[in-house]
Amino acid sequence: MPPSRSSLARAADLCTVALALAAAIVAVSGGFRVRIGELRLAVTSPLPLLIWCAAMAIVRHVLVPAEPVYRWLPALCRRWSRVPAVRASTAVWLGTRPAILLVGYFAVFMLGYAGGRAPLRYFDNELLNLPVRWDAGWYLSIVTDGYQYFHNRPDLQQNIVFFPAYPMMMRTVGRLLGGQTAGDVAAGMAISLGAFWGALVYLFAFARERVGADKAAAALWLIAAYPFALFFGAIYTESLFLLCTIATFYHVTKRQFGRAGAWGLLVGLTRLNGALLAVPIAILAISRWLPPSLVRRSEGRAGTASSVEPGDAASVWKTLAVAATPGIGMLIYAAYIWRMTGEPLAFASGQVAWGRTYSGLRVLLESQYNMIASNGVSGYVGAPGYDVINALGAIFALAAVWPVARRLGLAYAVFMLINTVLPLSSGGLLSAGRFSSVLFPAFIWLADAVPERHRAGWVASFAVLQAFNAVLFYTWRPMI
């Protein structure tokens, strides 16, 4: 069905508003210049954007004089602001993200940096330099210099291991913000914080259908207060990965396969383990042949089916197609790497330089046991202390797998298991806590399991530990 005149008019209105906003940003930032192959694009003045904005507005109102933008857009925003998912997510976002950044900022002045100085500094101003921590430097190097690769250097850490979705978004938004380092850093923060807010909206909508609105709101507070949730406000991929995974699950269970496939493709372009999302989505597709106990727990007050509608063969095939999209995303990046380096899996082999080689869980358990046996508990906590911190995240994730399987179904338990066991097997406790922060089914289960009178205590305890981790993270003390 062709779009109506009203729909086209609203699309033109949105383009007009976007051009006006872009003109305002260019006026403040100075615009940008980029070169794509032989094509040069320069936007250094707001005047051309304003001319296009005015021309589009005139044409739109000549052809469709009804429903001006100043009437329908504010009304739409007011309706959106009343949506429970939006209200709950905004409250959680405002209640947690600024506070953690403030803790990190105060920690820099009150405790100082480990070693006396920041290993990575882009600005003299501590507030501007606050987001530039740890892996942020790698993403900024991709934004400014692109991917680089040195052959036959397995010992050398290289930015090719970082998948392209996040840094390419940073580059796009950063160019709009002026194309300088400050614009790129601001773009990274805007993407992370915006993606986290979107992930909270999806999480509320997803959880409300399974555990009810009250427990869905509790799940938001639990995931936002989680000790490793500080990465949702940092220049890291956690927020984008969380948004993409929840959105894929949400849309595929709603039988909105086009949207699910788009989010799944983005997952595969975001992180190496994004391709693993294919497994739980495929389990959803074949759930009609699985015993009911492996699909979902019997429906309760707010429970709804977490699988594709049984008996619908078309939905099964469409879900399997969605399951393929994360792998397609990874293959797109592999094809790019192959053309660039001649080694399509260089992003995987490059993990060796970060200490990620497959050794299995047995080696991990033996090494941790030997450290405790040799040094005692106090010695184990003290050297290295970040092993204990990350172990807590891994233990939480593994402990939640079985109850998640019973409450939400096999697919969600498998999602958690493969995103916990495989990193532990190939990198030990390195970043285990950070990886656990995106396992959203655990927080839905926890919100369902914890009595209402105890939720505030859980959230407060999580928040205290997150503040402690933020102090370590922003003062360059190891915790990842």
Phi, psi and omega per residue, in radians:
M1 nan 2.209 -3.139
P2 -1.167 2.583 -3.129
P3 -1.135 2.548 3.136
S4 -1.295 2.874 3.100
R5 -1.084 -0.626 3.121
S6 -1.116 -0.727 3.124
S7 -1.126 -0.744 3.115
L8 -1.126 -0.654 3.125
A9 -1.122 -0.742 3.132
R10 -1.164 -0.651 3.074
A11 -1.097 -0.713 3.093
A12 -1.131 -0.665 3.097
D13 -1.074 -0.757 3.140
L14 -1.125 -0.695 3.075
C15 -1.090 -0.686 3.119
T16 -1.096 -0.803 3.113
V17 -1.090 -0.725 3.136
A18 -1.092 -0.726 3.111
L19 -1.132 -0.676 3.119
A20 -1.138 -0.747 3.103
L21 -1.122 -0.745 3.116
A22 -1.074 -0.690 3.111
A23 -1.095 -0.723 3.123
A24 -1.121 -0.723 3.141
I25 -1.154 -0.753 3.125
V26 -1.099 -0.666 3.126
A27 -1.074 -0.611 -3.124
V28 -1.445 -0.769 -3.005
S29 -1.522 -0.340 -3.083
G30 1.654 -0.036 3.087
G31 1.430 -2.827 -3.058
F32 -2.707 2.833 3.003
R33 -2.318 2.241 3.097
V34 -2.323 2.722 3.095
R35 -2.227 2.133 3.114
I36 -2.034 1.712 -3.036
G37 1.132 -2.135 3.112
E38 -1.585 -0.074 -3.091
L39 -1.599 2.251 3.070
R40 -1.948 2.313 3.134
L41 -2.179 2.171 -3.134
A42 -2.287 2.213 3.049
V43 -2.284 1.670 -3.067
T44 -2.060 -0.007 3.133
S45 -2.377 2.465 3.116
P46 -1.319 -0.226 -3.032
L47 -1.044 -0.865 3.119
P48 -1.042 -0.669 3.118
L49 -1.133 -0.697 3.123
L50 -1.170 -0.617 3.104
I51 -1.134 -0.810 3.078
W52 -1.068 -0.692 3.126
C53 -1.062 -0.836 -3.128
A54 -1.139 -0.732 -3.130
A55 -1.103 -0.759 3.138
M56 -1.134 -0.694 3.136
A57 -1.132 -0.698 3.141
I58 -1.142 -0.851 -3.130
V59 -1.056 -0.757 -3.118
R60 -1.046 -0.799 -3.065
H61 -1.364 -0.350 3.014
V62 -1.266 -0.750 -3.101
L63 -1.378 -0.682 -3.127
V64 -2.317 1.530 -3.061
P65 -1.286 -0.213 -3.091
A66 -1.460 2.890 3.051
E67 0.902 1.168 3.100
P68 -1.134 2.692 -3.021
V69 -1.103 -0.578 -3.099
Y70 -1.233 -0.113 3.070
R71 -1.771 -0.876 -3.020
W72 -1.381 -0.560 -3.076
L73 -1.222 -0.805 3.062
P74 -1.073 -0.658 3.118
A75 -1.118 -0.697 3.105
L76 -1.119 -0.721 3.131
C77 -1.121 -0.678 3.111
R78 -1.126 -0.692 3.107
R79 -1.138 -0.724 3.123
W80 -1.101 -0.662 -3.095
S81 -1.176 -0.330 3.133
R82 -1.600 -0.113 3.123
V83 -1.163 2.245 -3.081
P84 -0.957 -0.706 -3.130
A85 -1.098 -0.684 -3.132
V86 -1.228 -0.765 -3.129
R87 -1.119 -0.807 -3.124
A88 -1.139 -0.747 -3.105
S89 -1.162 -0.704 3.132
T90 -1.134 -0.715 3.122
A91 -1.090 -0.768 3.134
V92 -1.166 -0.746 -3.138
W93 -1.057 -0.857 -3.134
L94 -1.194 -0.488 -3.105
G95 -1.427 -0.197 -3.060
T96 -2.184 -0.769 -3.000
R97 -1.156 -0.877 3.128
P98 -1.062 -0.617 -3.096
A99 -1.110 -0.753 -3.110
I100 -1.191 -0.685 3.080
L101 -1.117 -0.642 3.110
L102 -1.158 -0.688 3.082
V103 -1.051 -0.790 3.123
G104 -1.090 -0.696 -3.139
Y105 -1.142 -0.791 3.108
F106 -1.129 -0.647 -3.104
A107 -1.091 -0.611 -3.141
V108 -1.043 -0.723 -3.084
F109 -1.475 -0.592 -3.046
M110 -1.473 -0.581 -3.103
L111 -1.925 -0.486 -3.125
G112 1.391 3.033 -3.105
Y113 -1.473 2.602 2.989
A114 -1.126 2.248 -3.097
G115 1.467 -0.045 3.053
G116 1.615 -0.233 -3.121
R117 -2.655 2.768 3.111
A118 -1.379 2.206 3.130
P119 -1.114 -0.429 -3.097
L120 -2.294 2.095 -3.102
R121 -2.429 2.136 3.096
Y122 -1.836 -0.422 -3.094
F123 -2.355 2.667 3.051
D124 -1.354 -0.496 3.133
N125 -1.303 2.169 -3.071
E126 -1.155 -0.545 3.129
L127 -1.199 -0.761 3.117
L128 -1.174 -0.599 -3.087
N129 -1.452 -0.129 -3.057
L130 -0.995 -0.736 -3.136
P131 -1.244 -0.236 -3.067
V132 -1.473 1.493 -3.107
R133 -2.383 2.399 2.983
W134 0.872 -2.033 -3.038
D135 -1.179 -0.213 3.106
A136 -0.998 -0.599 3.117
G137 -1.086 -0.636 3.118
W138 -1.180 -0.759 3.131
Y139 -1.131 -0.683 3.113
L140 -1.159 -0.586 3.105
S141 -1.168 -0.619 3.080
I142 -1.187 -0.717 -3.136
V143 -1.080 -0.765 -3.025
T144 -1.527 -0.684 -3.026
D145 -2.016 -0.109 -3.103
G146 1.375 -3.079 3.124
Y147 -1.351 2.456 3.085
Q148 -2.295 2.581 -3.099
Y149 -2.555 2.312 3.088
F150 -1.982 2.067 -3.081
H151 -1.212 2.664 3.041
N152 0.998 0.614 3.072
R153 -2.256 1.199 -3.122
P154 -1.145 -0.300 -3.125
D155 -1.511 -0.143 -3.023
L156 -1.706 2.158 3.068
Q157 -1.228 2.246 -3.060
Q158 -2.304 2.603 -3.030
N159 -1.305 -0.026 -3.132
I160 -1.214 -0.284 3.135
V161 -1.329 -0.216 -3.123
F162 -1.618 2.132 -3.046
F163 -1.212 2.785 -2.842
P164 -1.480 -0.337 -2.980
A165 -1.000 -0.891 -3.070
Y166 -1.154 -0.897 -3.138
P167 -1.142 -0.525 3.103
M168 -1.228 -0.624 3.020
M169 -1.106 -0.757 3.098
M170 -1.019 -0.741 -3.101
R171 -1.145 -0.727 -3.129
T172 -1.123 -0.901 -3.133
V173 -1.174 -0.675 -3.140
G174 -1.093 -0.635 3.094
R175 -1.127 -0.674 3.110
L176 -1.142 -0.508 -3.128
L177 -1.560 0.222 3.038
G178 2.098 -0.259 3.060
G179 1.330 0.093 3.091
Q180 -1.698 3.051 -3.107
T181 -1.041 -0.690 3.131
A182 -1.079 -0.678 3.094
G183 -1.153 -0.678 3.127
D184 -1.167 -0.720 3.114
V185 -1.141 -0.777 3.111
A186 -1.085 -0.647 3.119
A187 -1.118 -0.756 3.127
G188 -1.076 -0.750 3.116
M189 -1.151 -0.729 -3.136
A190 -1.097 -0.716 3.141
I191 -1.164 -0.805 -3.122
S192 -1.098 -0.841 -3.107
L193 -1.200 -0.685 3.110
G194 -1.168 -0.719 3.129
A195 -1.153 -0.622 3.116
F196 -1.159 -0.721 3.084
W197 -1.063 -0.771 3.099
G198 -1.087 -0.669 3.117
A199 -1.120 -0.664 3.105
L200 -1.128 -0.683 3.107
V201 -1.075 -0.832 3.119
Y202 -1.120 -0.704 -3.117
L203 -1.104 -0.724 3.114
F204 -1.082 -0.818 -3.122
A205 -1.105 -0.699 -3.131
F206 -1.186 -0.810 -3.068
A207 -1.272 -0.578 -3.089
R208 -1.054 -0.606 -3.136
E209 -1.290 -0.242 -3.068
R210 -1.928 -0.587 -3.093
V211 -2.258 0.004 3.134
G212 1.673 2.825 -3.032
A213 -1.150 -0.714 -3.101
D214 -1.109 -0.786 3.130
K215 -1.283 -0.501 3.062
A216 -1.109 -0.733 3.079
A217 -1.104 -0.665 3.098
A218 -1.119 -0.654 3.112
A219 -1.086 -0.641 3.095
L220 -1.093 -0.804 3.139
W221 -1.141 -0.654 -3.124
L222 -1.165 -0.752 -3.109
I223 -1.277 -0.570 -3.141
A224 -1.320 -0.481 3.126
A225 -1.606 -0.168 -3.085
Y226 -0.886 2.465 -3.044
P227 -0.929 -0.460 -3.122
F228 -1.837 0.212 3.133
A229 -1.287 -0.095 3.102
L230 -1.046 -0.428 -3.137
F231 -1.244 -0.256 3.072
F232 -1.262 -0.236 3.078
G233 -2.029 0.385 3.139
A234 -2.089 2.953 3.112
I235 -1.419 1.269 3.109
Y236 -2.389 2.949 -3.077
T237 -1.563 0.018 -3.044
E238 -0.987 -0.804 -3.098
S239 -1.097 -0.807 -3.114
L240 -1.150 -0.718 3.118
F241 -1.115 -0.754 3.114
L242 -1.072 -0.809 3.133
L243 -1.036 -0.817 -3.077
C244 -1.143 -0.726 -3.092
T245 -1.203 -0.813 3.129
I246 -1.091 -0.749 -3.119
A247 -1.101 -0.665 3.115
T248 -1.116 -0.859 3.106
F249 -1.045 -0.786 -3.075
Y250 -1.063 -0.863 -3.056
H251 -1.267 -0.581 3.139
V252 -1.233 -0.610 3.091
T253 -1.311 -0.317 3.033
K254 -1.569 0.017 -3.119
R255 1.110 0.534 3.041
Q256 -1.791 1.364 -2.879
F257 -1.290 -0.543 3.104
G258 -1.115 -0.809 3.113
R259 -1.142 -0.722 3.129
A260 -1.061 -0.732 3.136
G261 -1.132 -0.662 3.123
A262 -1.125 -0.772 3.098
W263 -1.151 -0.680 3.120
G264 -1.095 -0.698 3.088
L265 -1.075 -0.716 3.138
L266 -1.167 -0.612 3.063
V267 -1.012 -0.794 -3.116
G268 -1.141 -0.367 3.116
L269 -1.675 -0.004 -3.050
T270 -1.698 -0.795 -3.123
R271 -2.564 2.784 3.139
L272 -1.030 -0.740 -3.128
N273 -1.368 0.016 3.068
G274 -1.080 -0.576 3.129
A275 -1.112 -0.410 -3.141
L276 -1.177 -0.259 3.114
L277 -1.086 -0.347 3.117
A278 -1.017 -0.595 -3.055
V279 -1.168 -0.969 3.139
P280 -1.138 -0.568 3.099
I281 -1.163 -0.677 3.082
A282 -1.129 -0.620 3.087
I283 -1.114 -0.683 3.053
L284 -1.044 -0.661 -3.116
A285 -1.135 -0.670 -3.066
I286 -1.682 0.196 -3.059
S287 -1.100 -0.372 3.120
R288 -1.123 -0.364 3.140
W289 -1.759 0.006 -3.118
L290 -1.663 2.686 3.051
P291 -1.037 2.517 -3.123
P292 -0.939 -0.576 -3.120
S293 -1.169 -0.348 3.122
L294 -1.651 -0.117 -3.095
V295 -1.700 -0.880 3.115
R296 -2.843 2.811 3.008
R297 -1.314 2.704 3.126
S298 -0.936 2.434 -3.026
E299 -1.144 2.413 -3.138
G300 -1.982 -2.443 -3.045
R301 -1.100 -0.736 -3.085
A302 -2.146 0.072 -3.046
G303 -1.232 2.477 3.056
T304 -2.345 2.885 -3.105
A305 -1.047 2.351 3.094
S306 -1.832 0.325 -3.140
S307 -2.233 2.944 3.077
V308 -1.165 2.566 -3.075
E309 -0.943 2.127 -3.134
P310 -1.048 2.527 3.065
G311 1.470 -0.060 -3.128
D312 -1.721 1.668 -3.071
A313 -1.122 -0.662 -3.138
A314 -1.074 -0.709 3.117
S315 -1.143 -0.616 3.115
V316 -1.073 -0.839 -3.120
W317 -1.166 -0.666 3.119
K318 -1.170 -0.638 3.099
T319 -1.181 -0.671 3.067
L320 -1.111 -0.617 3.075
A321 -1.133 -0.704 3.072
V322 -1.093 -0.690 3.138
A323 -1.064 -0.460 -3.133
A324 -1.373 -0.362 -3.005
T325 -1.147 -0.659 3.070
P326 -1.055 -0.696 3.087
G327 -1.136 -0.635 3.099
I328 -1.110 -0.710 3.086
G329 -1.027 -0.783 3.104
M330 -1.105 -0.689 3.141
L331 -1.155 -0.586 3.079
I332 -1.070 -0.787 3.101
Y333 -1.168 -0.681 3.113
A334 -1.063 -0.685 3.124
A335 -1.123 -0.698 3.101
Y336 -1.117 -0.783 3.137
I337 -1.123 -0.677 3.120
W338 -1.056 -0.787 3.134
R339 -1.143 -0.589 -3.079
M340 -1.388 -0.722 -2.983
T341 -2.055 -0.309 -3.017
G342 1.440 0.030 3.138
E343 -2.210 1.697 -3.022
P344 -1.125 -0.382 -3.126
L345 -1.884 0.445 -3.140
A346 -1.077 -0.518 3.127
F347 -1.178 -0.448 3.104
A348 -1.510 -0.797 3.141
S349 -1.158 -0.453 3.123
G350 -1.189 -0.233 3.121
Q351 -1.148 -0.335 -3.135
V352 -1.031 -0.654 -3.122
A353 -1.144 -0.352 3.072
W354 -1.635 0.151 3.121
G355 1.441 0.338 -3.122
R356 -1.815 1.664 3.009
T357 -2.284 2.489 -3.066
Y358 -1.172 2.187 3.102
S359 -2.319 -0.205 3.119
G360 1.528 2.841 -3.121
L361 -1.244 -0.492 -3.110
R362 -1.077 -0.757 3.132
V363 -1.105 -0.717 3.120
L364 -1.063 -0.861 -3.109
L365 -1.105 -0.712 3.142
E366 -1.130 -0.724 -3.116
S367 -1.152 -0.709 3.127
Q368 -1.192 -0.694 3.110
Y369 -1.111 -0.753 -3.132
N370 -1.117 -0.645 3.113
M371 -1.125 -0.731 3.134
I372 -1.193 -0.734 -3.129
A373 -1.125 -0.600 -3.085
S374 -1.442 -0.660 -2.982
N375 -1.919 -0.163 -3.041
G376 1.351 2.990 -3.096
V377 -1.127 -0.745 -3.124
S378 -1.116 -0.733 3.107
G379 -1.167 -0.637 3.121
Y380 -1.139 -0.745 3.131
V381 -1.149 -0.606 -3.075
G382 -1.410 -0.450 -3.042
A383 -2.570 1.834 -0.208
P384 -1.599 2.378 -3.085
G385 -1.109 -0.500 -3.085
Y386 -1.237 -0.314 3.027
D387 -1.098 -0.733 3.133
V388 -1.134 -0.766 -3.124
I389 -1.049 -0.830 -3.139
N390 -1.225 -0.564 3.104
A391 -1.091 -0.622 3.105
L392 -1.079 -0.706 3.093
G393 -1.146 -0.728 3.129
A394 -1.147 -0.725 3.135
I395 -1.115 -0.739 3.111
F396 -1.045 -0.792 -3.108
A397 -1.123 -0.797 -3.113
L398 -1.190 -0.640 3.136
A399 -1.170 -0.451 -3.093
A400 -1.503 -0.199 -3.039
V401 -1.043 -0.874 -3.076
W402 -1.152 -0.873 3.101
P403 -1.094 -0.544 3.051
V404 -1.138 -0.709 3.110
A405 -1.058 -0.707 -3.125
R406 -1.270 -0.639 -3.041
R407 -1.509 -0.734 -3.040
L408 -1.914 -0.471 3.113
G409 2.180 2.920 -3.058
L410 -1.062 -0.718 -3.054
A411 -1.003 -0.726 -3.086
Y412 -1.302 -0.577 3.061
A413 -1.174 -0.705 3.103
V414 -1.133 -0.710 3.078
F415 -0.955 -0.794 3.138
M416 -1.206 -0.722 -3.048
L417 -1.136 -0.835 -3.082
I418 -1.230 -0.482 3.116
N419 -1.506 0.039 3.050
T420 -1.987 -0.901 -3.043
V421 -1.185 -0.771 -3.095
L422 -1.114 -0.795 3.045
P423 -1.090 -0.664 3.098
L424 -1.119 -0.617 -3.111
S425 -1.277 -0.447 -3.059
S426 -1.951 -0.157 3.141
G427 -2.483 0.117 -3.101
G428 1.132 -2.466 -3.100
L429 -1.500 0.063 3.124
L430 -1.026 2.055 3.098
S431 1.092 0.289 -3.109
A432 -1.066 -0.687 3.128
G433 -1.144 -0.740 3.121
R434 -1.074 -0.740 3.136
F435 -1.143 -0.530 -3.116
S436 -1.265 -0.336 -3.054
S437 -1.181 -0.376 -3.082
V438 -1.676 0.070 -3.096
L439 -1.477 1.286 -2.985
F440 -1.038 -0.531 3.122
P441 -1.051 -0.520 -3.140
A442 -1.106 -0.610 -3.093
F443 -1.384 -0.509 3.020
I444 -1.159 -0.799 3.099
W445 -1.069 -0.776 -3.091
L446 -1.098 -0.723 3.108
A447 -1.100 -0.574 3.130
D448 -1.326 -0.588 -3.032
A449 -1.481 -0.584 -3.076
V450 -1.373 2.217 3.094
P451 -1.044 2.644 -3.070
E452 -0.997 -0.672 -3.084
R453 -1.212 -0.280 -3.121
H454 -1.770 -0.119 -3.043
R455 -1.091 -0.741 -3.124
A456 -1.043 -0.670 3.113
G457 -1.132 -0.737 3.098
W458 -1.090 -0.824 -3.117
V459 -1.089 -0.757 3.139
A460 -1.118 -0.733 3.129
S461 -1.120 -0.779 3.076
F462 -1.012 -0.795 -3.059
A463 -1.126 -0.673 3.108
V464 -1.084 -0.786 3.129
L465 -1.164 -0.608 3.091
Q466 -1.144 -0.701 3.091
A467 -1.083 -0.692 3.093
F468 -1.089 -0.797 3.106
N469 -1.106 -0.633 3.115
A470 -1.110 -0.676 3.083
V471 -1.047 -0.805 3.123
L472 -1.110 -0.794 -3.056
F473 -1.113 -0.857 -3.028
Y474 -1.386 -0.271 3.061
T475 -1.764 0.266 3.070
W476 1.074 0.655 3.007
R477 -1.772 2.351 -3.017
P478 -1.032 2.283 3.023
M479 -2.659 0.043 -3.094
I480 -1.998 nan nan
